[in-house]
C-alpha cells in the first residue's frame, strides 16, 4: 500500500472515530467565524471550502449567510460522506 493510501485510510478512520464530536469549537474555526464579513465575503459569492472535514463550517456558512454557491471538498471520503449526510 502506498503512503497516500495509508494516510487516506488513517484520516478516514479518524473521521469515523470523531464523527459525533463538535468541530466548530477550535481556535481556527472561531478565528474564521470572527473574521468573516458576510456582505463582503459570502453573500452572493461562490465560496469554496477546501479541507471541509465533516462539513460543520460549510453548514455554518450556509445557514447564516447567502452564498450563491458553496462547494466543500476534502481528502477523506469518510468526511465527505458525513458532510453529505449533514446536508441531506
Protein Blocks (a to p, Z undefined) as FASTA:
>chain_A
ZZklmmmmmmmmmmmmmmmpcfklcfklmmmmmmpcfklmmnopacddehklnolmmmmm
mmmmccfbdcdddfblklmmmmmmmmZZ
